[in-house]
Amino acid sequence: MKAIVVADQAAGTAGMRLTERPVPEPAGNDVLVEIHASGFTPGELDWDTTWTDRLGRDRTPSVPGHELAGVVCALGYGTRGLSVGQRVFGLADWTRDGTLAEYAAVEARNLSPLPGDVAFTVGASLPISGLTAWQGLFVHGRLRVGQSALVHGAAGGVGSMVTQLARAAGAYVIGTGRAGDRQAALDLGAHEFVDLEDDSLADVGAVDLVFDSFGGEIQKRSADLIRAGGTLVTIAGPPEARPADGLAIDFVVEADRGQLSEIAQRVRDGRLRTLIGNVASLDDAVAAFNPTERVKGKTIIRVRP
Ligand SMILES: NC(=O)c1ccc[n+]([C@@H]2O[C@H](COP(=O)([O-])OP(=O)(O)OC[C@H]3O[C@@H](n4cnc5c(N)ncnc54)[C@H](OP(=O)(O)O)[C@@H]3O)[C@@H](O)[C@H]2O)c1
């Protein structure tokens, strides 16, 4: 099969190359997926799991990419819940070869059925941003109707999902970002927007939840805004600040079939939209991940036309 591989962490995305690899074998409880569309997060080249297996052994050259949408083409021993020919989408395992390839072997529990009216390119854009937003708001942040949420990077990949889901859940949403993101954040459902380069965060007043993706000074100033019993949820690593009378939680996104299914249903209904910036073929993937101009939105690889 055709696959993109990386072998040198220092080379970054410029070190990606297109090559031939054997089709992976589905292990117990796996499915083998014929990939139709695939997503890649540039940050994953900084993760140890991109370069090693679960025991920390070198596994380079490795296939990056963890988001996928495709069709199940074989089942491993004991696999239940998905069947051959089924459209699926989800999150591939962190420590195994990933999704920038024509096939990937993935634990079945990490995938969810993809409705026939949701395009593969859309399905592949959802798992990381959608699940991160869902888990941060509802699992870790315990957001409830009528609460207020300060959402950093509200027009970005994760933030755009957080903004839409929080608004739909009945929260009062204050989005943040750069001046140029104001309209996008408001269009996604933010009630207010704070330009982090010009406005003062202190003017926001008290909030129940902060969804942080930056860390550092912005996180520290945000923690001070959290009212008693509120939560700082961060996806930027261990919290550097804590609310005076509340919780600070950091987490790494996990696959969850039920949550993927909720996300797909919202996309289907038109209640949730995803920001795709560029769609490229697998042959053009290396160039697409090394753009000469800045692309807003996620780059998706259409592996099969
Ligand atoms: N823990 C987890 O499970 C998890 C999961 C997903 C993502 N992450 C991490 O979360 C972060 C965000 O991911 P993402 O995919 O949402 O990234 P993204 O699409 O680049 O979104 C970030 C948004 O924040 C804006 N922004 C960044 N720095 C800013 C600043 N100083 N002031 C104002 N606006 C700023 C960006 O604007 P510009 O585009 O103009 O810079 C962009 O709109 C990344 O570090 C990623 O690695 C963690």
Ligand as a Chemical Component Dictionary entry (heavy atoms), coordinates in Angstrom:
data_LIG
# 
_chem_comp.id                   LIG 
_chem_comp.type                 NON-POLYMER 
_chem_comp.pdbx_formal_charge   0 
_chem_comp.three_letter_code    LIG 
# 
loop_
_chem_comp_atom.comp_id 
_chem_comp_atom.atom_id 
_chem_comp_atom.alt_atom_id 
_chem_comp_atom.type_symbol 
_chem_comp_atom.charge 
_chem_comp_atom.model_Cartn_x 
_chem_comp_atom.model_Cartn_y 
_chem_comp_atom.model_Cartn_z 
_chem_comp_atom.pdbx_ordinal 
LIG N1  N1  N 0  -4.630 17.549 25.071 1  
LIG C1  C1  C 0  -5.258 17.148 23.982 2  
LIG O1  O1  O 0  -5.879 16.090 23.959 3  
LIG C2  C2  C 0  -5.246 18.019 22.756 4  
LIG C3  C3  C 0  -6.139 17.728 21.714 5  
LIG C4  C4  C 0  -6.161 18.567 20.607 6  
LIG C5  C5  C 0  -5.298 19.676 20.540 7  
LIG N2  N2  N 1  -4.426 19.888 21.571 8  
LIG C6  C6  C 0  -3.531 21.080 21.545 9  
LIG O2  O2  O 0  -4.363 22.235 21.647 10 
LIG C7  C7  C 0  -3.789 23.311 20.925 11 
LIG C8  C8  C 0  -4.824 23.898 19.956 12 
LIG O3  O3  O 0  -5.075 22.945 18.926 13 
LIG P1  P1  P 0  -5.935 23.369 17.648 14 
LIG O4  O4  O 0  -5.924 22.207 16.732 15 
LIG O5  O5  O -1 -7.227 23.940 18.060 16 
LIG O6  O6  O 0  -4.996 24.532 17.046 17 
LIG P2  P2  P 0  -5.417 25.671 16.021 18 
LIG O7  O7  O 0  -6.378 25.160 15.011 19 
LIG O8  O8  O 0  -4.147 26.301 15.563 20 
LIG O9  O9  O 0  -6.231 26.722 16.922 21 
LIG C9  C9  C 0  -5.653 27.593 17.850 22 
LIG C10 C10 C 0  -6.381 28.951 17.722 23 
LIG O10 O10 O 0  -5.900 29.828 18.737 24 
LIG C11 C11 C 0  -5.365 31.006 18.118 25 
LIG N3  N3  N 0  -4.223 31.467 18.889 26 
LIG C12 C12 C 0  -3.066 30.810 19.120 27 
LIG N4  N4  N 0  -2.252 31.543 19.899 28 
LIG C13 C13 C 0  -2.914 32.710 20.170 29 
LIG C14 C14 C 0  -2.607 33.867 20.928 30 
LIG N5  N5  N 0  -1.455 33.990 21.576 31 
LIG N6  N6  N 0  -3.524 34.857 20.984 32 
LIG C15 C15 C 0  -4.691 34.755 20.332 33 
LIG N7  N7  N 0  -5.047 33.677 19.595 34 
LIG C16 C16 C 0  -4.167 32.657 19.514 35 
LIG C17 C17 C 0  -4.953 30.552 16.742 36 
LIG O11 O11 O 0  -4.852 31.630 15.875 37 
LIG P3  P3  P 0  -3.721 31.585 14.710 38 
LIG O12 O12 O 0  -4.132 30.463 13.817 39 
LIG O13 O13 O 0  -3.842 32.932 14.083 40 
LIG O14 O14 O 0  -2.406 31.350 15.407 41 
LIG C18 C18 C 0  -6.101 29.595 16.391 42 
LIG O15 O15 O 0  -7.252 30.312 15.973 43 
LIG C19 C19 C 0  -2.541 22.747 20.245 44 
LIG O16 O16 O 0  -1.434 23.065 21.040 45 
LIG C20 C20 C 0  -2.778 21.252 20.236 46 
LIG O17 O17 O 0  -1.580 20.515 20.242 47 
LIG C21 C21 C 0  -4.386 19.107 22.670 48 
# 
loop_
_chem_comp_bond.comp_id 
_chem_comp_bond.atom_id_1 
_chem_comp_bond.atom_id_2 
_chem_comp_bond.value_order 
_chem_comp_bond.pdbx_ordinal 
LIG N1  C1  SING 1  
LIG C1  O1  DOUB 2  
LIG C1  C2  SING 3  
LIG C2  C3  SING 4  
LIG C2  C21 DOUB 5  
LIG C3  C4  DOUB 6  
LIG C4  C5  SING 7  
LIG C5  N2  DOUB 8  
LIG N2  C6  SING 9  
LIG N2  C21 SING 10 
LIG C6  O2  SING 11 
LIG C6  C20 SING 12 
LIG O2  C7  SING 13 
LIG C7  C8  SING 14 
LIG C7  C19 SING 15 
LIG C8  O3  SING 16 
LIG O3  P1  SING 17 
LIG P1  O4  DOUB 18 
LIG P1  O5  SING 19 
LIG P1  O6  SING 20 
LIG O6  P2  SING 21 
LIG P2  O7  DOUB 22 
LIG P2  O8  SING 23 
LIG P2  O9  SING 24 
LIG O9  C9  SING 25 
LIG C9  C10 SING 26 
LIG C10 O10 SING 27 
LIG C10 C18 SING 28 
LIG O10 C11 SING 29 
LIG C11 N3  SING 30 
LIG C11 C17 SING 31 
LIG N3  C12 SING 32 
LIG N3  C16 SING 33 
LIG C12 N4  DOUB 34 
LIG N4  C13 SING 35 
LIG C13 C14 SING 36 
LIG C13 C16 DOUB 37 
LIG C14 N5  SING 38 
LIG C14 N6  DOUB 39 
LIG N6  C15 SING 40 
LIG C15 N7  DOUB 41 
LIG N7  C16 SING 42 
LIG C17 O11 SING 43 
LIG C17 C18 SING 44 
LIG O11 P3  SING 45 
LIG P3  O12 DOUB 46 
LIG P3  O13 SING 47 
LIG P3  O14 SING 48 
LIG C18 O15 SING 49 
LIG C19 O16 SING 50 
LIG C19 C20 SING 51 
LIG C20 O17 SING 52 
# 
